């Protein structure tokens, strides 16, 4: 028996979920979802419920993605309206000037990383970009 807590956490689409369950079925393994006792592919009713819920899970994932894209578009529009440059990704938290000045003092990459409170690889990236 293959057990999961939520269907939408297992697969990216209904087709992918069906593929997983079909593979399990070929191996003689049943599929059961803990949060929904009626979802058990070892029964006819469970297979029907599985198909319906797989489609709903895919729909919810699409809605979530759509809301995320709307939020990004709003944030981008807000930044542009304020005359700011829109950037994707995490904000920079490494102090480039500190790293460069410590290197100019002759400190090692490890010493710089410790003082700048970042990883040695982050220090290397800053130094090679300079």
The first five atom37 places (N, CA, C, CB, O) and aatype in JSON, in Angstrom:
{
  "aatype": [20, 20, 20, 20, 20, 20, 20, 20, 20, 20, 20, 20, 20, 20, 20, 20, 20, 20, 20, 20, 20, 20, 20, 20, 20, 20, 20, 20, 20, 20, 20, 20, 20, 20, 20, 20, 20, 20, 20, 20, 20, 20, 20, 20, 20, 20, 20, 20, 20, 20, 20, 20, 20, 20, 20, 20, 20, 20, 20, 20, 20, 20, 20, 20, 20, 20, 20, 20, 20, 20, 20, 20, 20, 20, 20, 20, 20, 20, 20, 20, 20, 20, 20, 20, 20, 20, 20, 20, 20, 20, 20, 20, 20, 20, 20, 20, 20, 20, 20, 20, 20, 20, 20, 20, 20, 20, 20, 20, 20, 20, 20, 20, 20, 20, 20, 20, 20, 20, 20, 20, 20, 20, 20, 20, 20, 20, 20, 20, 20, 20],
  "atom_mask": [
    [1, 1, 1, 1, 1],
    [1, 1, 1, 1, 1],
    [1, 1, 1, 1, 1],
    [1, 1, 1, 1, 1],
    [1, 1, 1, 1, 1],
    [1, 1, 1, 1, 1],
    [1, 1, 1, 1, 1],
    [1, 1, 1, 1, 1],
    [1, 1, 1, 1, 1],
    [1, 1, 1, 1, 1],
    [1, 1, 1, 1, 1],
    [1, 1, 1, 1, 1],
    [1, 1, 1, 1, 1],
    [1, 1, 1, 1, 1],
    [1, 1, 1, 1, 1],
    [1, 1, 1, 1, 1],
    [1, 1, 1, 1, 1],
    [1, 1, 1, 1, 1],
    [1, 1, 1, 1, 1],
    [1, 1, 1, 1, 1],
    [1, 1, 1, 1, 1],
    [1, 1, 1, 1, 1],
    [1, 1, 1, 1, 1],
    [1, 1, 1, 1, 1],
    [1, 1, 1, 1, 1],
    [1, 1, 1, 1, 1],
    [1, 1, 1, 1, 1],
    [1, 1, 1, 1, 1],
    [1, 1, 1, 1, 1],
    [1, 1, 1, 1, 1],
    [1, 1, 1, 1, 1],
    [1, 1, 1, 1, 1],
    [1, 1, 1, 1, 1],
    [1, 1, 1, 1, 1],
    [1, 1, 1, 1, 1],
    [1, 1, 1, 1, 1],
    [1, 1, 1, 1, 1],
    [1, 1, 1, 1, 1],
    [1, 1, 1, 1, 1],
    [1, 1, 1, 1, 1],
    [1, 1, 1, 1, 1],
    [1, 1, 1, 1, 1],
    [1, 1, 1, 1, 1],
    [1, 1, 1, 1, 1],
    [1, 1, 1, 1, 1],
    [1, 1, 1, 1, 1],
    [1, 1, 1, 1, 1],
    [1, 1, 1, 1, 1],
    [1, 1, 1, 1, 1],
    [1, 1, 1, 1, 1],
    [1, 1, 1, 1, 1],
    [1, 1, 1, 1, 1],
    [1, 1, 1, 1, 1],
    [1, 1, 1, 1, 1],
    [1, 1, 1, 1, 1],
    [1, 1, 1, 1, 1],
    [1, 1, 1, 1, 1],
    [1, 1, 1, 1, 1],
    [1, 1, 1, 1, 1],
    [1, 1, 1, 1, 1],
    [1, 1, 1, 1, 1],
    [1, 1, 1, 1, 1],
    [1, 1, 1, 1, 1],
    [1, 1, 1, 1, 1],
    [1, 1, 1, 1, 1],
    [1, 1, 1, 1, 1],
    [1, 1, 1, 1, 1],
    [1, 1, 1, 1, 1],
    [1, 1, 1, 1, 1],
    [1, 1, 1, 1, 1],
    [1, 1, 1, 1, 1],
    [1, 1, 1, 1, 1],
    [1, 1, 1, 1, 1],
    [1, 1, 1, 1, 1],
    [1, 1, 1, 1, 1],
    [1, 1, 1, 1, 1],
    [1, 1, 1, 1, 1],
    [1, 1, 1, 1, 1],
    [1, 1, 1, 1, 1],
    [1, 1, 1, 1, 1],
    [1, 1, 1, 1, 1],
    [1, 1, 1, 1, 1],
    [1, 1, 1, 1, 1],
    [1, 1, 1, 1, 1],
    [1, 1, 1, 1, 1],
    [1, 1, 1, 1, 1],
    [1, 1, 1, 1, 1],
    [1, 1, 1, 1, 1],
    [1, 1, 1, 1, 1],
    [1, 1, 1, 1, 1],
    [1, 1, 1, 1, 1],
    [1, 1, 1, 1, 1],
    [1, 1, 1, 1, 1],
    [1, 1, 1, 1, 1],
    [1, 1, 1, 1, 1],
    [1, 1, 1, 1, 1],
    [1, 1, 1, 1, 1],
    [1, 1, 1, 1, 1],
    [1, 1, 1, 1, 1],
    [1, 1, 1, 1, 1],
    [1, 1, 1, 1, 1],
    [1, 1, 1, 1, 1],
    [1, 1, 1, 1, 1],
    [1, 1, 1, 1, 1],
    [1, 1, 1, 1, 1],
    [1, 1, 1, 1, 1],
    [1, 1, 1, 1, 1],
    [1, 1, 1, 1, 1],
    [1, 1, 1, 1, 1],
    [1, 1, 1, 1, 1],
    [1, 1, 1, 1, 1],
    [1, 1, 1, 1, 1],
    [1, 1, 1, 1, 1],
    [1, 1, 1, 1, 1],
    [1, 1, 1, 1, 1],
    [1, 1, 1, 1, 1],
    [1, 1, 1, 1, 1],
    [1, 1, 1, 1, 1],
    [1, 1, 1, 1, 1],
    [1, 1, 1, 1, 1],
    [1, 1, 1, 1, 1],
    [1, 1, 1, 1, 1],
    [1, 1, 1, 1, 1],
    [1, 1, 1, 1, 1],
    [1, 1, 1, 1, 1],
    [1, 1, 1, 1, 1],
    [1, 1, 1, 1, 1],
    [1, 1, 1, 1, 1],
    [1, 1, 1, 1, 1],
    [1, 1, 1, 1, 1]
  ],
  "atom_positions": [
    [[0.85, -1.19, 0.0], [0.0, 0.0, 0.0], [0.89, 1.24, 0.0], [-0.96, 0.01, 1.23], [1.79, 1.34, 0.83]],
    [[0.64, 2.17, -0.91], [1.35, 3.44, -1.02], [0.43, 4.5, -0.42], [1.73, 3.78, -2.51], [-0.71, 4.66, -0.88]],
    [[0.89, 5.22, 0.6], [0.03, 6.16, 1.33], [0.62, 7.57, 1.25], [-0.13, 5.71, 2.8], [1.82, 7.76, 1.45]],
    [[-0.23, 8.55, 0.97], [0.15, 9.96, 1.01], [-0.89, 10.72, 1.83], [0.27, 10.56, -0.44], [-1.99, 10.22, 2.07]],
    [[-0.52, 11.94, 2.27], [-1.47, 12.73, 3.05], [-2.38, 13.57, 2.16], [-0.73, 13.64, 4.01], [-3.57, 13.72, 2.45]],
    [[-1.83, 14.13, 1.06], [-2.63, 14.95, 0.15], [-2.26, 14.61, -1.28], [-2.41, 16.45, 0.44], [-1.08, 14.44, -1.61]],
    [[-3.25, 14.53, -2.14], [-3.04, 14.18, -3.54], [-2.23, 15.24, -4.26], [-4.38, 13.98, -4.24], [-1.32, 14.91, -5.03]],
    [[-2.53, 16.51, -4.03], [-1.87, 17.58, -4.79], [-0.4, 17.76, -4.45], [-2.59, 18.87, -4.56], [0.3, 18.51, -5.12]],
    [[0.08, 17.08, -3.42], [1.49, 17.15, -3.06], [2.32, 16.06, -3.74], [1.64, 17.07, -1.56], [3.55, 16.08, -3.68]],
    [[1.66, 15.11, -4.36], [2.34, 13.96, -4.97], [2.73, 14.21, -6.42], [1.45, 12.74, -4.89], [3.82, 13.83, -6.84]],
    [[1.86, 14.85, -7.17], [2.09, 14.99, -8.62], [1.78, 16.4, -9.09], [1.25, 13.97, -9.4], [1.06, 17.14, -8.42]],
    [[2.32, 16.76, -10.24], [2.12, 18.09, -10.81], [0.85, 18.22, -11.63], [3.28, 18.45, -11.66], [0.35, 19.33, -11.83]],
    [[0.32, 17.11, -12.1], [-0.89, 17.17, -12.93], [-1.68, 15.88, -12.74], [-0.52, 17.38, -14.43], [-1.19, 14.89, -12.2]],
    [[-2.91, 15.91, -13.21], [-3.76, 14.72, -13.12], [-3.14, 13.59, -13.95], [-5.21, 15.03, -13.61], [-3.17, 12.43, -13.53]],
    [[-2.59, 13.92, -15.1], [-1.97, 12.9, -15.95], [-0.79, 12.25, -15.23], [-1.51, 13.51, -17.28], [-0.6, 11.04, -15.29]],
    [[0.02, 13.07, -14.56], [1.16, 12.54, -13.82], [0.69, 11.65, -12.67], [2.04, 13.7, -13.28], [1.28, 10.59, -12.42]],
    [[-0.35, 12.08, -11.98], [-0.88, 11.29, -10.88], [-1.42, 9.95, -11.37], [-1.99, 12.06, -10.16], [-1.19, 8.91, -10.75]],
    [[-2.13, 9.98, -12.49], [-2.64, 8.73, -13.08], [-1.49, 7.8, -13.46], [-3.52, 9.02, -14.32], [-1.57, 6.59, -13.28]],
    [[-0.43, 8.38, -13.99], [0.75, 7.6, -14.36], [1.37, 6.93, -13.13], [1.79, 8.49, -15.07], [1.74, 5.76, -13.18]],
    [[1.49, 7.67, -12.04], [2.05, 7.11, -10.8], [1.2, 5.95, -10.3], [2.14, 8.2, -9.71], [1.71, 4.89, -9.97]],
    [[-0.12, 6.18, -10.25], [-1.02, 5.14, -9.75], [-1.03, 3.93, -10.67], [-2.45, 5.7, -9.61], [-1.1, 2.79, -10.2]],
    [[-0.95, 4.16, -11.98], [-0.9, 3.04, -12.92], [0.36, 2.21, -12.71], [-0.96, 3.56, -14.38], [0.31, 0.98, -12.74]],
    [[1.48, 2.86, -12.49], [2.74, 2.17, -12.21], [2.64, 1.35, -10.93], [3.9, 3.17, -12.1], [3.08, 0.21, -10.87]],
    [[2.04, 1.96, -9.9], [1.85, 1.24, -8.63], [0.94, 0.04, -8.82], [1.27, 2.19, -7.55], [1.18, -1.04, -8.28]],
    [[-0.14, 0.25, -9.61], [-1.1, -0.82, -9.85], [-0.45, -2.01, -10.55], [-2.28, -0.3, -10.67], [-0.74, -3.16, -10.23]],
    [[0.43, -1.73, -11.52], [1.13, -2.8, -12.24], [2.0, -3.62, -11.29], [1.99, -2.21, -13.36], [2.24, -4.81, -11.51]],
    [[2.48, -2.97, -10.24], [3.32, -3.66, -9.25], [2.5, -4.3, -8.14], [4.33, -2.68, -8.65], [3.05, -4.88, -7.2]],
    [[1.18, -4.18, -8.26], [0.3, -4.77, -7.25], [0.2, -3.97, -5.97], [0.76, -6.14, -6.93], [-0.12, -4.5, -4.91]],
    [[0.48, -2.67, -6.07], [0.46, -1.79, -4.9], [-0.78, -0.91, -4.96], [1.75, -0.92, -4.83], [-1.06, -0.29, -5.98]],
    [[-1.53, -0.85, -3.87], [-2.7, 0.02, -3.78], [-2.27, 1.43, -3.44], [-3.69, -0.5, -2.73], [-1.15, 1.65, -2.97]],
    [[-3.15, 2.41, -3.66], [-2.88, 3.82, -3.4], [-3.95, 4.34, -2.47], [-2.82, 4.65, -4.72], [-5.14, 4.19, -2.75]],
    [[-3.55, 4.97, -1.37], [-4.52, 5.49, -0.41], [-4.08, 6.86, 0.09], [-4.68, 4.52, 0.78], [-2.89, 7.09, 0.33]],
    [[-5.05, 7.77, 0.24], [-4.78, 9.12, 0.73], [-5.33, 9.22, 2.15], [-5.42, 10.2, -0.2], [-6.5, 8.93, 2.39]],
    [[-4.49, 9.63, 3.08], [-4.89, 9.67, 4.49], [-5.98, 10.69, 4.78], [-3.69, 9.98, 5.34], [-6.88, 10.42, 5.59]],
    [[-5.93, 11.85, 4.14], [-6.91, 12.9, 4.42], [-8.28, 12.62, 3.81], [-6.4, 14.21, 3.93], [-9.24, 13.35, 4.08]],
    [[-8.38, 11.6, 3.0], [-9.64, 11.26, 2.36], [-9.79, 9.75, 2.31], [-9.73, 11.88, 0.93], [-9.23, 9.09, 1.43]],
    [[-10.53, 9.21, 3.25], [-10.67, 7.75, 3.37], [-11.33, 7.13, 2.14], [-11.48, 7.41, 4.6], [-11.13, 5.95, 1.87]],
    [[-12.14, 7.92, 1.39], [-12.81, 7.37, 0.22], [-11.87, 7.22, -0.97], [-13.99, 8.25, -0.17], [-12.23, 6.64, -1.99]],
    [[-10.67, 7.75, -0.85], [-9.71, 7.68, -1.94], [-8.76, 6.51, -1.72], [-8.92, 9.0, -2.07], [-7.71, 6.64, -1.1]],
    [[-9.17, 5.37, -2.24], [-8.42, 4.12, -2.11], [-8.58, 3.37, -3.43], [-8.92, 3.26, -0.87], [-9.67, 2.87, -3.72]],
    [[-7.52, 3.29, -4.22], [-7.63, 2.73, -5.57], [-7.77, 1.21, -5.6], [-6.43, 3.12, -6.36], [-7.79, 0.61, -6.68]],
    [[-7.87, 0.61, -4.46], [-8.09, -0.84, -4.45], [-9.58, -1.17, -4.58], [-7.52, -1.46, -3.16], [-9.94, -2.35, -4.66]],
    [[-10.45, -0.13, -4.6], [-11.89, -0.34, -4.77], [-12.38, 0.41, -6.01], [-12.67, 0.14, -3.5], [-11.74, 1.36, -6.46]],
    [[-13.53, -0.03, -6.57], [-14.1, 0.64, -7.75], [-14.47, 2.08, -7.42], [-15.33, -0.12, -8.26], [-14.16, 3.0, -8.18]],
    [[-15.13, 2.27, -6.29], [-15.55, 3.61, -5.89], [-14.33, 4.5, -5.66], [-16.42, 3.56, -4.62], [-14.32, 5.67, -6.03]],
    [[-13.32, 3.93, -5.05], [-12.08, 4.67, -4.8], [-11.42, 5.13, -6.08], [-11.11, 3.83, -4.01], [-10.88, 6.23, -6.15]],
    [[-11.47, 4.27, -7.12], [-10.89, 4.65, -8.41], [-11.66, 5.81, -9.03], [-10.9, 3.45, -9.37], [-11.05, 6.71, -9.63]],
    [[-13.0, 5.81, -8.9], [-13.81, 6.91, -9.43], [-13.48, 8.2, -8.68], [-15.32, 6.57, -9.3], [-13.25, 9.24, -9.3]],
    [[-13.48, 8.13, -7.37], [-13.18, 9.3, -6.55], [-11.77, 9.81, -6.86], [-13.31, 8.97, -5.03], [-11.53, 11.02, -6.93]],
    [[-10.84, 8.88, -7.06], [-9.46, 9.24, -7.4], [-9.42, 10.09, -8.67], [-8.6, 7.99, -7.57], [-8.76, 11.12, -8.7]],
    [[-10.12, 9.66, -9.7], [-10.12, 10.39, -10.97], [-10.68, 11.8, -10.8], [-10.93, 9.64, -12.02], [-10.13, 12.76, -11.34]],
    [[-11.76, 11.91, -10.06], [-12.38, 13.22, -9.85], [-11.45, 14.13, -9.05], [-13.73, 13.07, -9.12], [-11.23, 15.28, -9.42]],
    [[-10.92, 13.61, -7.95], [-10.06, 14.43, -7.1], [-8.74, 14.78, -7.77], [-9.79, 13.71, -5.79], [-8.19, 15.86, -7.52]],
    [[-8.23, 13.92, -8.61], [-7.0, 14.23, -9.35], [-7.24, 15.44, -10.25], [-6.53, 13.01, -10.18], [-6.37, 16.31, -10.37]],
    [[-8.39, 15.49, -10.88], [-8.72, 16.62, -11.75], [-8.87, 17.9, -10.93], [-10.0, 16.34, -12.54], [-8.43, 18.96, -11.36]],
    [[-9.51, 17.8, -9.78], [-9.68, 18.97, -8.9], [-8.32, 19.46, -8.39], [-10.6, 18.63, -7.71], [-8.08, 20.66, -8.33]],
    [[-7.45, 18.53, -8.03], [-6.12, 18.91, -7.55], [-5.34, 19.65, -8.63], [-5.33, 17.65, -7.1], [-4.64, 20.63, -8.35]],
    [[-5.46, 19.2, -9.88], [-4.78, 19.87, -10.98], [-5.36, 21.27, -11.18], [-4.9, 19.04, -12.29], [-4.62, 22.22, -11.45]],
    [[-6.67, 21.4, -11.04], [-7.33, 22.7, -11.16], [-6.84, 23.66, -10.08], [-8.86, 22.54, -11.08], [-6.56, 24.82, -10.36]],
    [[-6.73, 23.17, -8.83], [-6.24, 24.0, -7.73], [-4.81, 24.45, -7.96], [-6.34, 23.24, -6.41], [-4.46, 25.59, -7.65]],
    [[-3.99, 23.59, -8.49], [-2.6, 23.94, -8.79], [-2.55, 25.04, -9.84], [-1.82, 22.71, -9.26], [-1.75, 25.97, -9.73]],
    [[-3.4, 24.94, -10.85], [-3.46, 25.96, -11.89], [-3.92, 27.3, -11.32], [-4.4, 25.52, -13.03], [-3.39, 28.35, -11.69]],
    [[-4.9, 27.27, -10.42], [-5.37, 28.5, -9.78], [-4.26, 29.15, -8.95], [-6.59, 28.22, -8.9], [-4.08, 30.37, -8.98]],
    [[-3.54, 28.34, -8.21], [-2.45, 28.82, -7.38], [-1.37, 29.49, -8.24], [-1.85, 27.66, -6.55], [-0.86, 30.56, -7.9]],
    [[-1.04, 28.86, -9.35], [-0.04, 29.41, -10.27], [-0.53, 30.73, -10.87], [0.27, 28.39, -11.4], [0.24, 31.68, -11.02]],
    [[-1.82, 30.77, -11.21], [-2.4, 31.98, -11.78], [-2.34, 33.13, -10.78], [-3.85, 31.72, -12.22], [-1.99, 34.25, -11.14]],
    [[-2.69, 32.87, -9.52], [-2.63, 33.9, -8.48], [-1.19, 34.37, -8.26], [-3.22, 33.35, -7.15], [-0.95, 35.56, -8.03]],
    [[-0.25, 33.45, -8.33], [1.15, 33.81, -8.16], [1.59, 34.75, -9.29], [2.04, 32.54, -8.14], [2.26, 35.76, -9.04]],
    [[1.21, 34.43, -10.51], [1.58, 35.27, -11.65], [0.93, 36.66, -11.55], [1.17, 34.59, -12.97], [1.55, 37.66, -11.9]],
    [[-0.31, 36.71, -11.06], [-0.99, 38.0, -10.86], [-0.26, 38.83, -9.82], [-2.46, 37.79, -10.44], [-0.08, 40.04, -9.99]],
    [[0.17, 38.19, -8.74], [0.91, 38.89, -7.69], [2.23, 39.44, -8.19], [1.16, 37.97, -6.52], [2.61, 40.56, -7.85]],
    [[2.93, 38.66, -9.0], [4.19, 39.11, -9.57], [3.97, 40.3, -10.5], [4.88, 37.96, -10.33], [4.73, 41.26, -10.49]],
    [[2.91, 40.22, -11.32], [2.6, 41.31, -12.25], [2.27, 42.59, -11.49], [1.41, 40.92, -13.17], [2.68, 43.68, -11.89]],
    [[1.51, 42.48, -10.38], [1.18, 43.65, -9.58], [2.42, 44.26, -8.94], [0.15, 43.29, -8.49], [2.59, 45.48, -8.93]],
    [[3.3, 43.41, -8.41], [4.52, 43.89, -7.79], [5.42, 44.58, -8.81], [5.28, 42.73, -7.13], [6.04, 45.61, -8.52]],
    [[5.47, 44.02, -10.01], [6.29, 44.6, -11.08], [5.72, 45.96, -11.49], [6.36, 43.65, -12.3], [6.46, 46.92, -11.66]],
    [[4.4, 46.02, -11.65], [3.75, 47.28, -12.04], [3.95, 48.34, -10.96], [2.24, 47.05, -12.29], [4.19, 49.51, -11.28]],
    [[3.86, 47.96, -9.7], [4.05, 48.89, -8.59], [5.48, 49.43, -8.58], [3.74, 48.21, -7.25], [5.69, 50.62, -8.4]],
    [[6.45, 48.55, -8.79], [7.85, 48.97, -8.81], [8.1, 49.93, -9.97], [8.78, 47.75, -8.92], [8.78, 50.95, -9.8]],
    [[7.55, 49.61, -11.13], [7.75, 50.47, -12.3], [7.06, 51.82, -12.12], [7.22, 49.77, -13.55], [7.58, 52.84, -12.57]],
    [[5.88, 51.83, -11.48], [5.16, 53.08, -11.24], [5.94, 53.98, -10.28], [3.76, 52.79, -10.67], [5.83, 55.21, -10.36]],
    [[6.71, 53.38, -9.4], [7.52, 54.16, -8.45], [8.9, 54.47, -9.0], [7.65, 53.4, -7.13], [9.75, 55.04, -8.32]],
    [[9.12, 54.09, -10.27], [10.4, 54.37, -10.91], [11.53, 53.47, -10.46], [10.78, 55.78, -10.67], [12.7, 53.81, -10.64]],
    [[11.19, 52.33, -9.88], [12.21, 51.39, -9.42], [12.44, 50.31, -10.46], [11.81, 50.76, -8.08], [11.58, 50.02, -11.28]],
    [[13.62, 49.72, -10.4], [13.96, 48.63, -11.29], [13.36, 47.34, -10.72], [15.5, 48.51, -11.46], [13.54, 47.04, -9.54]],
    [[12.67, 46.6, -11.54], [12.07, 45.33, -11.11], [13.13, 44.25, -11.15], [10.85, 44.94, -12.0], [13.76, 44.02, -12.18]],
    [[13.32, 43.59, -10.02], [14.3, 42.52, -9.94], [13.61, 41.24, -9.51], [15.43, 42.88, -8.96], [12.7, 41.25, -8.68]],
    [[14.05, 40.14, -10.09], [13.54, 38.85, -9.66], [14.58, 38.22, -8.75], [13.22, 37.92, -10.88], [15.75, 38.6, -8.76]],
    [[14.15, 37.26, -7.98], [15.07, 36.55, -7.11], [15.17, 37.19, -5.74], [16.44, 36.5, -7.74], [14.48, 38.15, -5.42]],
    [[16.04, 36.61, -4.96], [16.24, 37.08, -3.6], [17.01, 38.38, -3.58], [16.98, 36.03, -2.78], [17.87, 38.61, -4.44]],
    [[16.72, 39.26, -2.6], [17.51, 40.48, -2.51], [18.94, 40.16, -2.06], [16.84, 41.48, -1.53], [19.18, 39.19, -1.34]],
    [[19.86, 40.99, -2.48], [21.27, 40.78, -2.13], [21.46, 41.11, -0.65], [22.2, 41.66, -3.02], [21.07, 42.17, -0.18]],
    [[22.06, 40.18, 0.06], [22.3, 40.4, 1.49], [23.79, 40.45, 1.81], [21.64, 39.3, 2.31], [24.17, 40.66, 2.96]],
    [[24.62, 40.27, 0.81], [26.06, 40.27, 1.0], [26.59, 41.68, 0.77], [26.76, 39.25, 0.05], [26.24, 42.33, -0.22]],
    [[27.42, 42.16, 1.68], [28.0, 43.5, 1.58], [29.23, 43.45, 0.67], [28.38, 44.06, 2.98], [30.32, 43.08, 1.11]],
    [[29.06, 43.81, -0.58], [30.12, 43.74, -1.58], [31.3, 44.65, -1.22], [29.58, 44.12, -2.96], [32.46, 44.27, -1.38]],
    [[30.98, 45.85, -0.74], [32.04, 46.81, -0.4], [32.91, 46.29, 0.74], [31.44, 48.18, -0.03], [34.14, 46.42, 0.71]],
    [[32.28, 45.7, 1.74], [33.03, 45.14, 2.87], [33.97, 44.02, 2.39], [32.06, 44.6, 3.95], [35.13, 43.97, 2.79]],
    [[33.45, 43.15, 1.55], [34.25, 42.03, 1.03], [35.46, 42.55, 0.26], [33.4, 41.11, 0.14], [36.57, 42.06, 0.43]],
    [[35.23, 43.54, -0.6], [36.33, 44.09, -1.4], [37.37, 44.79, -0.53], [35.79, 45.08, -2.44], [38.57, 44.66, -0.77]],
    [[36.9, 45.51, 0.49], [37.86, 46.22, 1.36], [38.67, 45.23, 2.2], [37.12, 47.2, 2.28], [39.86, 45.44, 2.42]],
    [[38.03, 44.16, 2.67], [38.76, 43.15, 3.44], [39.78, 42.43, 2.57], [37.78, 42.14, 4.06], [40.87, 42.09, 3.04]],
    [[39.44, 42.2, 1.31], [40.38, 41.56, 0.38], [41.56, 42.5, 0.12], [39.68, 41.19, -0.95], [42.7, 42.05, 0.02]],
    [[41.28, 43.81, 0.01], [42.34, 44.79, -0.21], [43.29, 44.84, 0.98], [41.73, 46.19, -0.47], [44.47, 45.18, 0.83]],
    [[42.8, 44.5, 2.17], [43.64, 44.44, 3.36], [44.49, 43.17, 3.39], [42.78, 44.52, 4.61], [45.36, 43.02, 4.24]],
    [[44.23, 42.26, 2.45], [45.03, 41.05, 2.36], [44.47, 39.86, 3.13], [46.4, 41.34, 2.85], [45.2, 38.9, 3.39]],
    [[43.22, 39.91, 3.5], [42.62, 38.8, 4.25], [42.27, 37.64, 3.32], [41.36, 39.28, 4.99], [42.07, 37.83, 2.12]],
    [[42.21, 36.45, 3.89], [41.87, 35.26, 3.11], [40.36, 35.2, 2.88], [42.36, 33.97, 3.82], [39.59, 35.88, 3.55]],
    [[39.96, 34.37, 1.95], [38.54, 34.21, 1.63], [37.77, 33.74, 2.86], [38.35, 33.22, 0.46], [36.68, 34.22, 3.14]],
    [[38.36, 32.8, 3.59], [37.68, 32.28, 4.79], [37.54, 33.35, 5.87], [38.44, 31.09, 5.36], [36.5, 33.44, 6.53]],
    [[38.56, 34.16, 6.05], [38.49, 35.24, 7.03], [37.42, 36.25, 6.63], [39.87, 35.94, 7.18], [36.65, 36.73, 7.47]],
    [[37.38, 36.57, 5.35], [36.38, 37.52, 4.85], [34.98, 36.96, 5.05], [36.63, 37.84, 3.34], [34.08, 37.67, 5.51]],
    [[34.79, 35.69, 4.72], [33.48, 35.06, 4.86], [33.01, 35.1, 6.31], [33.52, 33.61, 4.36], [31.84, 35.36, 6.58]],
    [[33.92, 34.85, 7.23], [33.57, 34.86, 8.65], [33.16, 36.26, 9.09], [34.74, 34.36, 9.51], [32.15, 36.43, 9.78]],
    [[33.92, 37.26, 8.69], [33.62, 38.63, 9.1], [32.38, 39.19, 8.39], [34.81, 39.52, 8.84], [31.61, 39.94, 8.99]],
    [[32.2, 38.83, 7.13], [31.04, 39.33, 6.36], [29.79, 38.49, 6.63], [31.35, 39.32, 4.86], [28.71, 38.82, 6.14]],
    [[29.94, 37.42, 7.42], [28.84, 36.52, 7.76], [28.15, 35.96, 6.51], [27.81, 37.26, 8.62], [26.93, 36.04, 6.35]],
    [[28.98, 35.39, 5.64], [28.47, 34.73, 4.45], [29.36, 33.54, 4.15], [28.41, 35.72, 3.24], [30.33, 33.28, 4.86]],
    [[29.03, 32.82, 3.1], [29.81, 31.63, 2.74], [31.05, 32.02, 1.94], [28.95, 30.63, 1.94], [31.07, 33.06, 1.29]],
    [[32.08, 31.18, 2.0], [33.26, 31.44, 1.17], [32.93, 31.51, -0.33], [34.32, 30.36, 1.4], [33.54, 32.28, -1.07]],
    [[31.96, 30.71, -0.76], [31.58, 30.76, -2.18], [30.95, 32.1, -2.54], [30.6, 29.62, -2.52], [31.14, 32.59, -3.65]],
    [[30.22, 32.71, -1.62], [29.64, 34.04, -1.87], [30.76, 35.07, -1.99], [28.65, 34.44, -0.74], [30.69, 35.98, -2.82]],
    [[31.77, 34.93, -1.16], [32.93, 35.84, -1.22], [33.62, 35.68, -2.58], [33.92, 35.55, -0.06], [33.96, 36.68, -3.22]],
    [[33.81, 34.44, -3.0], [34.46, 34.18, -4.3], [33.68, 34.82, -5.44], [34.59, 32.67, -4.54], [34.26, 35.4, -6.36]],
    [[32.36, 34.7, -5.39], [31.52, 35.28, -6.45], [31.7, 36.8, -6.53], [30.05, 34.95, -6.21], [31.81, 37.37, -7.61]],
    [[31.73, 37.44, -5.36], [31.9, 38.89, -5.33], [33.27, 39.27, -5.87], [31.71, 39.44, -3.9], [33.39, 40.22, -6.65]],
    [[34.29, 38.54, -5.47], [35.65, 38.87, -5.88], [35.9, 38.61, -7.36], [36.63, 38.08, -5.06], [36.63, 39.37, -8.0]],
    [[35.31, 37.56, -7.9], [35.5, 37.28, -9.33], [34.67, 38.22, -10.2], [35.13, 35.81, -9.64], [35.03, 38.47, -11.35]],
    [[33.58, 38.74, -9.67], [32.75, 39.69, -10.43], [33.37, 41.08, -10.46], [31.34, 39.76, -9.82], [33.05, 41.89, -11.33]],
    [[34.26, 41.35, -9.52], [34.85, 42.7, -9.42], [35.88, 42.97, -10.47], [35.48, 42.88, -8.07], [36.45, 44.06, -10.51]]
  ]
}
